[in-house]
C-alpha cells in the first residue's frame, strides 16, 4: 500500500509539474503573441502615419501646383487681355487719326495751301520732266480745268488752280483730276511713271511713324 501511495504521489507531482510547465509555456507564448501583436500594431500605426503624412504632403504639393498654375493662367489671361486692349486702342487711335487727316484734307483753305506749297516744290528743274498734280475727285472736274479762268465759277477750286497755272506756275507742271475719291492730292512724274500720294491713307501712315512710339509709351506707362 505504501508503494502504491508513493507512486500515486509521484504521478501527481508529475501532473502538477506538467501543468505548471504548460501554464508557464502558455503564458510565455501568450506574452510573445501580445508582444508581436503590439509590435505589428505599432508598425502598422507608424506606416499609417507615414502614409498619412505623405498624402498630406502630396496634397499640399498638388494644392501649390494648382495655385501656381492658376496664377500663371491668370497672368497669361491678363497679358492677353491687355494686348487686346492695346490693339483695340491702337486701331481706334489710327482710325481717329485717319478721320482727322481726312477732315483736314477736305478743308478748302488747307487744301489750297497744300496745293500751292506742293506746286511750288514740285515744279521740275529739268525742263524735260513733266509733273502732274492730281486733285481729289469732287473738288473740280477735268472739264473745268480745261477751260479758261474766266469761264469757270469764281471762287471755285478750278478757278484757284487755273489762277496758279496762269500766274505763278512754269511750264512742266499741270493739273488734273484723280479718279480716286480719297481726300488729298497726288503727284505724277509722267516720264518716270512715278506717283507720290499725299492722301489720308499715306499721311496717316507717315504720322503714325512719329506718333506710335509716344502712344505706346503712354499705354505702357502704368505697368
C-alpha positions as CSV (number, residue, x, y, z in Angstrom):
1,X,0.0,0.0,0.0
2,X,2.8,2.3,0.8
3,X,4.4,1.7,-2.5
4,X,1.1,2.4,-4.3
5,X,0.8,5.6,-2.3
6,X,4.3,6.7,-3.3
7,X,3.6,6.0,-6.9
8,X,0.4,7.9,-6.8
9,X,2.2,10.8,-5.2
10,X,4.9,10.8,-7.9
11,X,2.2,10.8,-10.6
12,X,0.5,13.7,-9.0
13,X,3.7,15.6,-8.8
14,X,4.4,14.8,-12.4
15,X,0.9,16.1,-13.4
16,X,1.4,19.2,-11.3
17,X,4.8,19.8,-12.9
18,X,3.4,19.3,-16.4
19,X,0.6,21.6,-15.5
20,X,2.8,24.3,-14.2
21,X,5.1,24.0,-17.2
22,X,2.1,24.1,-19.5
23,X,0.8,27.1,-17.9
24,X,4.2,28.8,-17.9
25,X,4.7,27.9,-21.5
26,X,1.2,29.1,-22.3
27,X,1.8,32.4,-20.5
28,X,5.1,32.8,-22.3
29,X,3.6,32.1,-25.6
30,X,0.7,34.5,-24.8
31,X,3.2,37.2,-23.9
32,X,5.1,36.6,-27.2
33,X,1.8,36.8,-29.1
34,X,0.8,40.0,-27.3
35,X,4.3,41.4,-27.8
36,X,4.3,40.5,-31.5
37,X,0.8,42.0,-31.8
38,X,1.9,45.2,-30.2
39,X,4.9,45.4,-32.5
40,X,2.8,44.7,-35.5
41,X,0.2,47.3,-34.3
42,X,3.0,49.9,-33.8
43,X,4.4,49.1,-37.2
44,X,1.0,49.4,-38.8
45,X,0.5,52.7,-36.9
46,X,3.8,54.0,-38.0
47,X,3.1,53.0,-41.6
48,X,-0.3,54.6,-41.4
49,X,1.2,57.8,-40.0
50,X,3.8,57.8,-42.7
51,X,1.2,57.2,-45.4
52,X,-1.0,59.9,-43.9
53,X,2.0,62.4,-43.9
54,X,2.8,61.5,-47.5
55,X,-0.8,62.0,-48.5
56,X,-0.9,65.4,-46.7
57,X,2.5,66.4,-48.3
58,X,1.3,65.3,-51.8
59,X,-2.0,67.2,-51.3
60,X,-0.1,70.3,-50.3
61,X,2.2,70.0,-53.3
62,X,-0.8,69.5,-55.6
63,X,-2.5,72.5,-54.0
64,X,0.5,74.6,-54.5
65,X,0.8,73.4,-58.1
66,X,-2.8,74.2,-58.7
67,X,-2.4,77.6,-57.2
68,X,0.8,78.2,-59.2
69,X,-0.9,77.0,-62.4
70,X,-3.9,79.2,-61.6
71,X,-1.8,82.2,-61.1
72,X,0.1,81.6,-64.3
73,X,-3.2,81.2,-66.2
74,X,-4.4,84.4,-64.7
75,X,-1.2,86.1,-65.6
76,X,-1.4,84.9,-69.2
77,X,-5.0,85.8,-69.4
78,X,-4.3,89.3,-68.1
79,X,-1.5,89.7,-70.6
80,X,-3.7,88.6,-73.4
81,X,-6.5,90.9,-72.3
82,X,-4.0,93.8,-72.0
83,X,-2.6,93.1,-75.5
84,X,-6.1,93.0,-76.9
85,X,-7.0,96.3,-75.2
86,X,-3.8,97.9,-76.5
87,X,-4.5,96.6,-80.0
88,X,-8.1,97.9,-79.9
89,X,-6.8,101.3,-78.6
90,X,-4.2,101.4,-81.3
91,X,-6.8,100.7,-84.0
92,X,-9.1,103.3,-82.6
93,X,-6.3,105.8,-82.4
94,X,-5.3,105.0,-86.0
95,X,-8.9,105.3,-87.3
96,X,-9.4,108.6,-85.5
97,X,-6.2,110.0,-86.8
98,X,-7.1,109.0,-90.3
99,X,-10.6,110.7,-89.9
100,X,-8.8,113.8,-88.6
101,X,-6.4,113.8,-91.5
102,X,-9.2,113.2,-94.0
103,X,-11.3,116.0,-92.4
104,X,-8.3,118.4,-92.6
105,X,-7.6,117.5,-96.3
106,X,-11.3,118.3,-97.1
107,X,-10.9,121.8,-95.6
108,X,-10.9,124.1,-98.6
109,X,-8.4,126.6,-97.2
110,X,-5.9,123.9,-96.1
111,X,-6.2,122.1,-99.4
112,X,-5.5,125.3,-101.3
113,X,-2.4,125.9,-99.1
114,X,-1.3,122.3,-99.7
115,X,-1.7,122.6,-103.5
116,X,0.1,125.9,-103.6
117,X,3.0,124.6,-101.5
118,X,3.3,121.3,-103.4
119,X,3.1,123.1,-106.7
120,X,6.0,125.4,-105.8
121,X,8.1,122.4,-104.5
122,X,7.1,120.2,-107.4
123,X,8.0,122.4,-110.3
124,X,10.6,120.5,-112.2
125,X,14.1,122.0,-112.7
126,X,14.6,119.7,-115.6
127,X,12.6,121.1,-118.4
128,X,12.3,117.6,-120.0
129,X,10.3,116.4,-117.0
130,X,6.5,116.8,-116.7
131,X,4.9,116.8,-113.3
132,X,1.1,116.5,-113.0
133,X,-0.8,117.3,-109.8
134,X,-4.0,115.3,-109.5
135,X,-6.8,116.8,-107.4
136,X,-9.2,114.6,-105.5
137,X,-12.4,113.8,-107.3
138,X,-15.2,116.1,-106.3
139,X,-13.3,119.4,-105.8
140,X,-13.0,120.0,-109.5
141,X,-13.7,118.3,-112.8
142,X,-11.5,117.7,-115.8
143,X,-13.8,119.8,-117.9
144,X,-13.4,122.8,-115.6
145,X,-9.6,122.5,-115.7
146,X,-9.7,122.5,-119.4
147,X,-11.5,125.9,-119.6
148,X,-10.1,129.4,-119.3
149,X,-10.1,131.1,-115.9
150,X,-12.8,133.5,-117.0
151,X,-15.1,130.6,-117.9
152,X,-15.2,128.8,-114.6
153,X,-17.2,129.7,-111.5
154,X,-15.3,132.4,-109.5
155,X,-14.1,131.2,-106.1
156,X,-14.2,127.6,-107.1
157,X,-11.2,125.2,-106.7
158,X,-10.9,125.1,-110.5
159,X,-10.6,128.9,-110.6
160,X,-7.9,128.8,-107.9
161,X,-5.9,126.1,-109.7
162,X,-6.2,127.8,-113.1
163,X,-5.1,131.1,-111.4
164,X,-2.0,129.3,-110.1
165,X,-1.3,127.9,-113.6
166,X,-1.7,131.3,-115.2
167,X,0.1,133.4,-112.6
168,X,2.9,131.6,-110.7
169,X,3.5,128.2,-112.4
170,X,6.1,127.5,-115.0
171,X,6.0,125.0,-117.9
172,X,6.3,121.4,-116.9
173,X,3.6,121.5,-114.2
174,X,0.0,120.7,-115.0
175,X,-3.2,119.8,-113.1
176,X,-5.7,117.0,-113.5
177,X,-8.4,115.2,-111.5
178,X,-7.9,111.8,-109.9
179,X,-10.4,109.0,-110.3
180,X,-9.8,108.2,-106.6
181,X,-12.2,110.0,-104.3
182,X,-9.8,109.8,-101.3
183,X,-9.0,113.1,-99.7
184,X,-5.6,114.6,-100.7
185,X,-3.6,115.1,-103.8
186,X,-1.2,113.1,-106.0
187,X,1.9,114.0,-107.9
188,X,2.8,112.2,-111.1
189,X,6.2,112.4,-112.7
190,X,5.0,111.3,-116.1
191,X,8.3,110.4,-117.8
192,X,9.4,108.2,-115.0
193,X,6.0,106.7,-114.3
194,X,6.3,107.7,-110.6
195,X,3.3,108.7,-108.4
196,X,3.6,110.3,-105.0
197,X,0.5,110.4,-102.9
198,X,-0.5,112.9,-100.2
199,X,-3.8,111.3,-99.2
200,X,-5.4,110.5,-95.9
201,X,-4.0,107.0,-96.1
202,X,-0.4,107.9,-96.8
203,X,-0.3,110.9,-94.5
204,X,-1.8,108.8,-91.7
205,X,0.9,106.1,-92.2
206,X,3.5,108.8,-92.1
207,X,2.2,110.4,-88.9
208,X,1.9,107.1,-87.2
209,X,5.6,106.6,-87.6
210,X,6.1,109.5,-85.3
211,X,3.1,109.1,-83.0
212,X,3.1,105.4,-82.3
213,X,6.2,105.3,-80.1
214,X,4.7,108.1,-78.0
215,X,1.3,106.3,-78.0
216,X,3.0,103.0,-76.8
217,X,4.9,104.9,-74.1
218,X,1.6,106.3,-72.7
219,X,0.0,102.8,-72.9
220,X,2.9,101.2,-71.0
221,X,3.4,104.0,-68.5
222,X,1.4,102.4,-65.7
223,X,2.8,98.8,-66.0
